[in-house]
Amino acid sequence: MNKPKTIIMNFNFKMWKEILKETDPTGQKSYSQARVYLLFSVVAYYITMGIVTWKAMHPTTDINEGSLGTIIEALQWAILLFAGYAFGGKLIEGFKTVFTKTTKDTPPTP
């Protein structure tokens, strides 16, 4: 009976491994350092947001809200930085592909 759950867990793990990897010019797949850092930043951001939510639900808890605000702002910048680094090259490649005219794309003149 545990078979469907195991298949789903394996699929999700394979999906995350595929997301974190990129293909280098030689065709080999390896983990992208920026994507791994981006994943860690997003996880840290959501943990911090969970702490803020827990603080809002329990107002008697003594947590410095200014420090949490600073941490959240720093994590937002880190996420932006790592996302730009991880996916910026792909965006530039896409623009080059779309806006570069090649001789193959031009129709023959009648």
Buried (B, 14 or more C-beta within 10 A) or exposed (E): EEEEEEEEEEEEEEEEEEEBBBEEEEEEEEEBEBBBBBBEBBEBBEEBEEBBEEBEEEEEEEEEEEEBEEBBEBBEEBBEBBBEBBBEEEEEEEEEEEEEEEEEEEEEEE
